[in-house]
């Protein structure tokens, strides 16, 4: 398997809650957005795209912008969350009225607080 095939396979594994960055610029994306960071809110598998809530622009500026992005433009970031990070995500889940995500995050926070 070559590198481009490995990247393509990785793109098929996007799921809700994944932290991603814009790692490839296509003609419809402003080059200054390269490196922007956000998390997946919805995966559109048939369209090979995902809705991403971006929280940090490639320029380093804090933002809150929802965009639909092609898989080919995104890379999954390795994530290590701490309690305060989970609290912030829980607040976003509440603000967006996403009950399922809220429940996932609160269960994860409880496990982290208990240590298992």
Buried (B, 14 or more C-beta within 10 A) or exposed (E): EEEEEEBBEEBEEBEBBBBBBBBBBEEEBEEEBBEBBBBBBEBBEEEBBBBBBBBBBBEEEEBEEEBEBBBEBBBBEEEEBEEEBBEEBBEBBEEEEBEEBBEBBBEBBEEBEEEE
